[in-house]
């Protein structure tokens, strides 16, 4: 089989393609029902803009999940960073936009570092640690914000313009999300550190025996997830302008769901940021398209839950099938080595 044929076969069987087909079908059906969903200026803009923050979170979540961990604190990190951005502008109204984005990345990265240190050095499951920091960060947020609210008047117009500005009909926040997707995807696919993250998630014990820097890689995955959650918080502040203590609530579950639906195995070692990005777009599109199709709010949530369950079950089925195939290959008898044909004895004269 040629390399081109193998590549085509891989694409056809990929989870990313299957999710993309579902996404396109959903957009087509919804547009047929109401053409303003796609062909109006607001429809096209919202279709691209709505997934941007969730896409950024899903990319960071993917880096953590492929190491066989999870980060449930990203929603609280997003909200806390968004509120910090508002407070930063109330104190320094002339602060450059680039400095605010860098501050958001650093602040989120520090919160992610706390998660990573507790997981790697405390040897406590990430699910427990990040569930705890979810409430801790949210508690700090509630204590800091209280009943106060950041409004659009507290932030400069140049910063708020990022939430509405477009380049060739593509929102700026969507472009930022795509840049993040490309950068992290390239790193995970080509860099040694990215490949080691996959190896750690596939078999942590084997990774340790092989001498991989498991602590460093897992720690960097949590820092990356926190930094991208901080970036999403800055984007949240730019888009909405109004920030209350409820910012980012429950979005961490959507980030995990987007990654899992996009083919990232919850048990680690498998998946791509491209699939997680498509999963994020699918989730946000479901939330906006199903009401147009006349589906009630209960069934909207049920559809999302069914997609997540189907993705997890499919991962287990494929994993079990691969395990059986490898076991069958090991047990298959090998052909015996060819024996030399006996030579004809010479008959004495």
C-alpha positions as a Markdown table, in Angstrom:
| # | Residue | x | y | z |
|---|---|---|---|---|
| 1 | Unk | 0.0 | 0.0 | 0.0 |
| 2 | Unk | 1.4 | 3.4 | -1.0 |
| 3 | Unk | 2.0 | 6.2 | 1.6 |
| 4 | Unk | -0.7 | 8.3 | -0.1 |
| 5 | Unk | -3.2 | 5.5 | 0.2 |
| 6 | Unk | -2.3 | 4.9 | 3.9 |
| 7 | Unk | -2.7 | 8.6 | 4.6 |
| 8 | Unk | -6.1 | 8.7 | 2.9 |
| 9 | Unk | -7.2 | 5.6 | 4.8 |
| 10 | Unk | -6.1 | 7.2 | 8.1 |
| 11 | Unk | -8.0 | 10.4 | 7.3 |
| 12 | Unk | -11.2 | 8.5 | 6.4 |
| 13 | Unk | -11.1 | 6.5 | 9.7 |
| 14 | Unk | -10.2 | 9.5 | 11.9 |
| 15 | Unk | -12.4 | 10.6 | 14.7 |
| 16 | Unk | -11.7 | 14.2 | 13.7 |
| 17 | Unk | -13.3 | 13.7 | 10.3 |
| 18 | Unk | -16.4 | 12.0 | 11.8 |
| 19 | Unk | -17.0 | 14.9 | 14.2 |
| 20 | Unk | -16.4 | 17.4 | 11.4 |
| 21 | Unk | -19.0 | 15.7 | 9.2 |
| 22 | Unk | -21.5 | 15.9 | 12.1 |
| 23 | Unk | -20.7 | 19.6 | 12.5 |
| 24 | Unk | -21.2 | 20.4 | 8.8 |
| 25 | Unk | -24.4 | 18.4 | 8.7 |
| 26 | Unk | -25.7 | 20.3 | 11.8 |
| 27 | Unk | -24.9 | 23.7 | 10.2 |
| 28 | Unk | -26.5 | 22.7 | 6.9 |
| 29 | Unk | -29.7 | 21.5 | 8.5 |
| 30 | Unk | -30.0 | 24.6 | 10.7 |
| 31 | Unk | -29.3 | 26.9 | 7.7 |
| 32 | Unk | -32.0 | 25.2 | 5.7 |
| 33 | Unk | -34.4 | 25.8 | 8.6 |
| 34 | Unk | -33.3 | 29.4 | 9.0 |
| 35 | Unk | -30.8 | 30.9 | 6.5 |
| 36 | Unk | -29.9 | 33.7 | 8.9 |
| 37 | Unk | -28.1 | 31.2 | 11.0 |
| 38 | Unk | -25.2 | 31.2 | 8.5 |
| 39 | Unk | -25.8 | 33.8 | 5.7 |
| 40 | Unk | -26.5 | 36.9 | 7.8 |
| 41 | Unk | -23.5 | 39.0 | 9.0 |
| 42 | Unk | -24.3 | 38.3 | 12.6 |
| 43 | Unk | -24.9 | 34.6 | 12.0 |
| 44 | Unk | -21.5 | 34.1 | 10.3 |
| 45 | Unk | -19.8 | 36.2 | 13.0 |
| 46 | Unk | -21.4 | 34.3 | 15.9 |
| 47 | Unk | -20.6 | 31.0 | 14.3 |
| 48 | Unk | -16.9 | 31.8 | 14.3 |
| 49 | Unk | -16.8 | 33.9 | 17.5 |
| 50 | Unk | -18.8 | 31.8 | 19.9 |
| 51 | Unk | -16.4 | 28.8 | 20.0 |
| 52 | Unk | -13.2 | 31.0 | 20.4 |
| 53 | Unk | -12.9 | 30.9 | 24.2 |
| 54 | Unk | -14.0 | 27.3 | 24.5 |
| 55 | Unk | -11.5 | 26.3 | 21.7 |
| 56 | Unk | -8.6 | 27.9 | 23.7 |
| 57 | Unk | -9.6 | 26.0 | 26.8 |
| 58 | Unk | -10.1 | 22.7 | 24.9 |
| 59 | Unk | -6.6 | 23.0 | 23.5 |
| 60 | Unk | -5.0 | 23.4 | 26.9 |
| 61 | Unk | -7.2 | 20.6 | 28.3 |
| 62 | Unk | -6.0 | 18.3 | 25.5 |
| 63 | Unk | -2.4 | 18.8 | 26.6 |
| 64 | Unk | -3.3 | 17.7 | 30.1 |
| 65 | Unk | -5.6 | 14.8 | 29.2 |
| 66 | Unk | -3.1 | 13.2 | 26.9 |
| 67 | Unk | -0.8 | 12.9 | 29.9 |
| 68 | Unk | -3.6 | 10.9 | 31.6 |
| 69 | Unk | -4.7 | 13.8 | 33.8 |
| 70 | Unk | -7.5 | 16.4 | 33.8 |
| 71 | Unk | -7.8 | 20.1 | 34.7 |
| 72 | Unk | -11.1 | 21.0 | 36.2 |
| 73 | Unk | -10.0 | 24.5 | 37.4 |
| 74 | Unk | -9.9 | 26.2 | 34.0 |
| 75 | Unk | -13.3 | 27.8 | 34.4 |
| 76 | Unk | -12.3 | 29.4 | 37.7 |
| 77 | Unk | -9.0 | 30.4 | 36.3 |
| 78 | Unk | -10.8 | 32.1 | 33.3 |
| 79 | Unk | -13.2 | 34.0 | 35.6 |
| 80 | Unk | -10.5 | 35.1 | 38.0 |
| 81 | Unk | -8.2 | 36.3 | 35.2 |
| 82 | Unk | -11.0 | 38.2 | 33.5 |
| 83 | Unk | -11.8 | 40.0 | 36.7 |
| 84 | Unk | -8.1 | 40.7 | 37.3 |
| 85 | Unk | -8.0 | 42.3 | 33.8 |
| 86 | Unk | -10.8 | 44.6 | 34.7 |
| 87 | Unk | -9.1 | 45.6 | 38.0 |
| 88 | Unk | -5.9 | 46.1 | 36.1 |
| 89 | Unk | -7.5 | 48.5 | 33.8 |
| 90 | Unk | -9.2 | 50.4 | 36.6 |
| 91 | Unk | -5.8 | 51.0 | 38.2 |
| 92 | Unk | -3.8 | 51.5 | 35.0 |
| 93 | Unk | -6.2 | 52.7 | 32.3 |
| 94 | Unk | -3.4 | 53.4 | 29.8 |
| 95 | Unk | -1.9 | 49.9 | 29.9 |
| 96 | Unk | -1.1 | 48.5 | 26.4 |
| 97 | Unk | -3.3 | 45.7 | 25.2 |
| 98 | Unk | -0.3 | 43.4 | 24.6 |
| 99 | Unk | 0.8 | 43.9 | 28.2 |
| 100 | Unk | -2.7 | 42.8 | 29.4 |
| 101 | Unk | -2.6 | 39.6 | 27.3 |
| 102 | Unk | 0.9 | 38.8 | 28.7 |
| 103 | Unk | -0.3 | 39.4 | 32.2 |
| 104 | Unk | -3.3 | 37.1 | 31.6 |
| 105 | Unk | -1.0 | 34.4 | 30.3 |
| 106 | Unk | 1.4 | 34.7 | 33.2 |
| 107 | Unk | -1.4 | 34.9 | 35.9 |
| 108 | Unk | -3.1 | 31.8 | 34.4 |
| 109 | Unk | 0.2 | 30.0 | 34.1 |
| 110 | Unk | 0.9 | 30.5 | 37.8 |
| 111 | Unk | -2.5 | 29.1 | 38.8 |
| 112 | Unk | -1.7 | 26.1 | 36.5 |
| 113 | Unk | 1.7 | 25.8 | 38.1 |
| 114 | Unk | 0.0 | 25.3 | 41.5 |
| 115 | Unk | -2.1 | 22.5 | 40.0 |
| 116 | Unk | 1.0 | 20.9 | 38.4 |
| 117 | Unk | 3.1 | 21.0 | 41.6 |
| 118 | Unk | 0.4 | 19.5 | 43.7 |
| 119 | Unk | -0.2 | 16.7 | 41.2 |
| 120 | Unk | 3.4 | 15.8 | 40.3 |
| 121 | Unk | 5.1 | 16.3 | 43.7 |
| 122 | Unk | 2.1 | 15.6 | 45.9 |
| 123 | Unk | 1.3 | 12.4 | 44.0 |
| 124 | Unk | -2.4 | 13.1 | 44.3 |
| 125 | Unk | -4.7 | 12.3 | 41.4 |
| 126 | Unk | -5.3 | 15.4 | 39.2 |
| 127 | Unk | -9.1 | 14.9 | 39.4 |
| 128 | Unk | -8.9 | 15.5 | 43.2 |
| 129 | Unk | -6.4 | 18.3 | 43.0 |
| 130 | Unk | -8.1 | 20.4 | 40.3 |
| 131 | Unk | -11.5 | 19.8 | 41.8 |
| 132 | Unk | -10.2 | 21.4 | 45.0 |
| 133 | Unk | -8.5 | 24.3 | 43.2 |
| 134 | Unk | -11.7 | 24.8 | 41.2 |
| 135 | Unk | -13.4 | 25.7 | 44.5 |
| 136 | Unk | -10.4 | 27.5 | 45.9 |
| 137 | Unk | -9.9 | 29.8 | 42.9 |
| 138 | Unk | -13.7 | 30.4 | 42.6 |
| 139 | Unk | -13.7 | 31.2 | 46.4 |
| 140 | Unk | -10.9 | 33.7 | 45.9 |
| 141 | Unk | -12.9 | 35.2 | 43.0 |
| 142 | Unk | -16.1 | 35.5 | 45.0 |
| 143 | Unk | -14.2 | 37.0 | 47.9 |
| 144 | Unk | -12.4 | 39.5 | 45.7 |
| 145 | Unk | -15.4 | 40.5 | 43.5 |
| 146 | Unk | -18.2 | 40.1 | 46.0 |
| 147 | Unk | -21.2 | 42.0 | 44.6 |
| 148 | Unk | -18.9 | 44.2 | 42.5 |
| 149 | Unk | -19.1 | 44.1 | 38.8 |
| 150 | Unk | -16.6 | 45.2 | 36.1 |
| 151 | Unk | -18.4 | 47.2 | 33.4 |
| 152 | Unk | -17.4 | 48.3 | 29.9 |
| 153 | Unk | -16.8 | 51.8 | 31.2 |
| 154 | Unk | -14.0 | 50.5 | 33.4 |
| 155 | Unk | -12.0 | 49.3 | 30.3 |
| 156 | Unk | -10.6 | 51.3 | 27.3 |
| 157 | Unk | -12.5 | 51.2 | 24.0 |
| 158 | Unk | -9.4 | 49.9 | 22.2 |
| 159 | Unk | -9.4 | 46.8 | 24.3 |
| 160 | Unk | -13.1 | 46.2 | 24.0 |
| 161 | Unk | -12.9 | 46.7 | 20.3 |
| 162 | Unk | -11.1 | 43.3 | 20.1 |
| 163 | Unk | -14.4 | 41.7 | 21.0 |
| 164 | Unk | -16.1 | 43.0 | 17.8 |
| 165 | Unk | -13.2 | 43.7 | 15.4 |
| 166 | Unk | -12.9 | 41.5 | 12.3 |
| 167 | Unk | -10.2 | 40.9 | 9.7 |
| 168 | Unk | -11.6 | 39.7 | 6.4 |
| 169 | Unk | -14.9 | 38.9 | 8.1 |
| 170 | Unk | -13.1 | 36.7 | 10.7 |
| 171 | Unk | -13.3 | 38.0 | 14.3 |
| 172 | Unk | -10.0 | 38.9 | 15.9 |
| 173 | Unk | -10.7 | 36.6 | 18.9 |
| 174 | Unk | -11.2 | 33.7 | 16.5 |
| 175 | Unk | -7.8 | 34.5 | 14.9 |
| 176 | Unk | -6.2 | 34.4 | 18.3 |
| 177 | Unk | -7.8 | 31.0 | 19.0 |
| 178 | Unk | -6.6 | 29.6 | 15.7 |
| 179 | Unk | -3.0 | 30.9 | 16.3 |
| 180 | Unk | -3.1 | 29.1 | 19.7 |
| 181 | Unk | -4.4 | 25.9 | 18.0 |
| 182 | Unk | -1.7 | 25.9 | 15.4 |
| 183 | Unk | 1.1 | 26.6 | 17.8 |
| 184 | Unk | 0.1 | 24.0 | 20.4 |
| 185 | Unk | -0.8 | 21.5 | 17.7 |
| 186 | Unk | 2.6 | 21.9 | 16.0 |
| 187 | Unk | 4.4 | 21.5 | 19.3 |
| 188 | Unk | 2.5 | 18.3 | 20.3 |
| 189 | Unk | 2.9 | 16.8 | 16.9 |
| 190 | Unk | 6.6 | 17.6 | 16.1 |
| 191 | Unk | 8.5 | 18.6 | 19.3 |
| 192 | Unk | 10.2 | 16.0 | 21.5 |
| 193 | Unk | 8.3 | 17.4 | 24.5 |
| 194 | Unk | 5.0 | 16.9 | 22.8 |
| 195 | Unk | 5.7 | 13.3 | 21.8 |
| 196 | Unk | 6.9 | 12.5 | 25.3 |
| 197 | Unk | 3.5 | 13.8 | 26.6 |
| 198 | Unk | 1.8 | 11.2 | 24.4 |
| 199 | Unk | 4.2 | 8.5 | 25.6 |
| 200 | Unk | 3.5 | 9.3 | 29.3 |
| 201 | Unk | -0.2 | 9.1 | 28.7 |
| 202 | Unk | 0.1 | 5.8 | 26.9 |
| 203 | Unk | 2.0 | 4.1 | 29.6 |
| 204 | Unk | 3.3 | 6.2 | 32.6 |
| 205 | Unk | 5.3 | 3.3 | 34.1 |
| 206 | Unk | 7.0 | 2.5 | 30.8 |
| 207 | Unk | 7.8 | 6.2 | 30.4 |
| 208 | Unk | 9.5 | 6.3 | 33.8 |
| 209 | Unk | 11.5 | 3.1 | 33.0 |
| 210 | Unk | 12.5 | 4.6 | 29.7 |
| 211 | Unk | 13.9 | 7.7 | 31.4 |
| 212 | Unk | 11.4 | 10.3 | 30.2 |
| 213 | Unk | 11.1 | 13.5 | 32.3 |
| 214 | Unk | 7.6 | 12.7 | 33.4 |
| 215 | Unk | 7.4 | 15.3 | 36.2 |
| 216 | Unk | 8.6 | 18.1 | 33.9 |
| 217 | Unk | 6.2 | 17.1 | 31.1 |
| 218 | Unk | 3.1 | 16.8 | 33.3 |
| 219 | Unk | 4.0 | 20.0 | 35.1 |
| 220 | Unk | 4.4 | 21.9 | 31.7 |
| 221 | Unk | 1.0 | 20.5 | 30.6 |
| 222 | Unk | -0.7 | 22.0 | 33.6 |
| 223 | Unk | 1.1 | 25.3 | 33.2 |
| 224 | Unk | 0.1 | 25.4 | 29.5 |
| 225 | Unk | -3.6 | 24.7 | 30.4 |
| 226 | Unk | -3.5 | 27.4 | 33.1 |
| 227 | Unk | -1.9 | 29.9 | 30.8 |
| 228 | Unk | -4.4 | 29.3 | 28.0 |
| 229 | Unk | -7.3 | 29.6 | 30.6 |
| 230 | Unk | -5.8 | 33.0 | 31.5 |
| 231 | Unk | -5.7 | 33.9 | 27.8 |
| 232 | Unk | -9.3 | 32.9 | 27.5 |
| 233 | Unk | -10.1 | 35.1 | 30.5 |
| 234 | Unk | -8.6 | 38.1 | 28.7 |
| 235 | Unk | -10.7 | 37.3 | 25.6 |
| 236 | Unk | -13.8 | 37.0 | 27.8 |
| 237 | Unk | -13.2 | 40.5 | 29.2 |
| 238 | Unk | -12.7 | 41.9 | 25.7 |
| 239 | Unk | -15.8 | 40.3 | 24.3 |
| 240 | Unk | -18.3 | 40.9 | 27.1 |
| 241 | Unk | -17.0 | 43.9 | 28.8 |
| 242 | Unk | -19.1 | 43.1 | 31.9 |
| 243 | Unk | -17.5 | 40.7 | 34.4 |
| 244 | Unk | -19.2 | 39.4 | 37.5 |
| 245 | Unk | -18.4 | 36.6 | 39.9 |
| 246 | Unk | -20.2 | 34.1 | 37.7 |
| 247 | Unk | -17.8 | 34.4 | 34.8 |
| 248 | Unk | -16.5 | 31.1 | 33.6 |
| 249 | Unk | -18.8 | 29.0 | 35.7 |
| 250 | Unk | -19.2 | 25.4 | 34.5 |
| 251 | Unk | -17.2 | 26.0 | 31.3 |
| 252 | Unk | -14.5 | 23.5 | 32.5 |
| 253 | Unk | -17.0 | 20.7 | 31.9 |
| 254 | Unk | -17.5 | 21.9 | 28.3 |
| 255 | Unk | -13.8 | 22.0 | 27.8 |
| 256 | Unk | -13.4 | 18.4 | 28.9 |
| 257 | Unk | -16.4 | 17.4 | 26.8 |
| 258 | Unk | -15.1 | 19.2 | 23.7 |
| 259 | Unk | -11.8 | 17.3 | 24.0 |
| 260 | Unk | -13.4 | 13.9 | 24.5 |
| 261 | Unk | -15.9 | 14.4 | 21.8 |
| 262 | Unk | -13.1 | 15.4 | 19.5 |
| 263 | Unk | -11.3 | 12.1 | 20.0 |
| 264 | Unk | -9.0 | 12.8 | 22.9 |
| 265 | Unk | -9.0 | 9.6 | 25.0 |
| 266 | Unk | -9.8 | 10.4 | 28.6 |
| 267 | Unk | -7.4 | 7.6 | 29.6 |
| 268 | Unk | -4.5 | 9.5 | 27.9 |
| 269 | Unk | -2.1 | 9.0 | 25.1 |
| 270 | Unk | -4.5 | 9.5 | 22.2 |
| 271 | Unk | -6.0 | 12.5 | 20.5 |
| 272 | Unk | -5.2 | 15.8 | 18.8 |
| 273 | Unk | -5.9 | 19.5 | 19.5 |
| 274 | Unk | -7.5 | 19.6 | 16.0 |
| 275 | Unk | -10.1 | 17.1 | 17.2 |
| 276 | Unk | -10.7 | 19.0 | 20.4 |
| 277 | Unk | -11.1 | 22.3 | 18.4 |
| 278 | Unk | -13.8 | 20.7 | 16.2 |
| 279 | Unk | -15.4 | 19.3 | 19.3 |
| 280 | Unk | -15.5 | 22.8 | 20.8 |
| 281 | Unk | -17.1 | 24.3 | 17.7 |
| 282 | Unk | -19.6 | 21.4 | 17.6 |
| 283 | Unk | -20.7 | 22.0 | 21.3 |
| 284 | Unk | -21.2 | 25.7 | 20.8 |
| 285 | Unk | -23.0 | 25.2 | 17.5 |
| 286 | Unk | -25.3 | 22.7 | 19.1 |
| 287 | Unk | -26.2 | 25.3 | 21.8 |
| 288 | Unk | -27.2 | 27.8 | 19.1 |
| 289 | Unk | -28.7 | 25.6 | 16.5 |
| 290 | Unk | -31.0 | 23.2 | 18.4 |
| 291 | Unk | -33.3 | 26.1 | 19.6 |
| 292 | Unk | -33.7 | 27.1 | 16.0 |
| 293 | Unk | -34.6 | 23.5 | 15.2 |
| 294 | Unk | -37.2 | 23.6 | 18.0 |
| 295 | Unk | -35.4 | 21.3 | 20.4 |
| 296 | Unk | -36.1 | 22.0 | 24.1 |
| 297 | Unk | -33.3 | 23.0 | 26.6 |
| 298 | Unk | -33.5 | 19.6 | 28.3 |
| 299 | Unk | -32.8 | 17.7 | 25.0 |
| 300 | Unk | -30.0 | 20.1 | 24.2 |
| 301 | Unk | -28.2 | 19.0 | 27.3 |
| 302 | Unk | -29.1 | 15.4 | 26.7 |
| 303 | Unk | -27.6 | 15.5 | 23.2 |
| 304 | Unk | -24.3 | 16.9 | 24.6 |
| 305 | Unk | -24.3 | 14.2 | 27.3 |
| 306 | Unk | -25.0 | 11.5 | 24.7 |
| 307 | Unk | -22.1 | 12.7 | 22.6 |
| 308 | Unk | -19.7 | 12.5 | 25.5 |
| 309 | Unk | -20.9 | 9.0 | 26.5 |
| 310 | Unk | -20.6 | 7.8 | 22.9 |
| 311 | Unk | -17.1 | 9.2 | 22.6 |
| 312 | Unk | -16.0 | 7.5 | 25.8 |
| 313 | Unk | -17.6 | 4.1 | 24.9 |
| 314 | Unk | -16.0 | 4.3 | 21.4 |
| 315 | Unk | -12.6 | 4.9 | 22.9 |
| 316 | Unk | -13.0 | 1.9 | 25.1 |
| 317 | Unk | -14.2 | -0.3 | 22.2 |
| 318 | Unk | -11.3 | 0.8 | 20.0 |
| 319 | Unk | -8.8 | 0.3 | 22.8 |
| 320 | Unk | -10.1 | -3.2 | 23.6 |
| 321 | Unk | -10.0 | -4.1 | 19.9 |
| 322 | Unk | -6.4 | -2.9 | 19.6 |
| 323 | Unk | -5.4 | -4.9 | 22.7 |
| 324 | Unk | -6.9 | -8.1 | 21.2 |
| 325 | Unk | -5.2 | -7.5 | 17.9 |
| 326 | Unk | -1.8 | -7.0 | 19.6 |
| 327 | Unk | -2.3 | -10.1 | 21.7 |
| 328 | Unk | -3.3 | -12.2 | 18.6 |
| 329 | Unk | -0.2 | -11.0 | 16.8 |
| 330 | Unk | 2.0 | -12.1 | 19.7 |
| 331 | Unk | 0.4 | -15.5 | 19.9 |
| 332 | Unk | 0.5 | -16.2 | 16.2 |
| 333 | Unk | 2.9 | -19.0 | 15.3 |
| 334 | Unk | 5.9 | -18.0 | 13.3 |
| 335 | Unk | 7.0 | -19.9 | 10.2 |
| 336 | Unk | 9.9 | -22.3 | 11.0 |
| 337 | Unk | 13.2 | -21.4 | 9.3 |
| 338 | Unk | 13.8 | -23.2 | 6.1 |
| 339 | Unk | 15.9 | -26.4 | 6.5 |
| 340 | Unk | 18.7 | -27.3 | 4.1 |
| 341 | Unk | 17.8 | -30.1 | 1.6 |
| 342 | Unk | 19.8 | -33.3 | 2.2 |
| 343 | Unk | 22.7 | -33.8 | -0.1 |
| 344 | Unk | 22.8 | -37.0 | -2.2 |
| 345 | Unk | 25.5 | -39.4 | -1.0 |
| 346 | Unk | 28.1 | -40.5 | -3.4 |
| 347 | Unk | 27.9 | -44.2 | -4.3 |
| 348 | Unk | 31.4 | -45.7 | -4.4 |
| 349 | Unk | 32.4 | -47.2 | -7.7 |
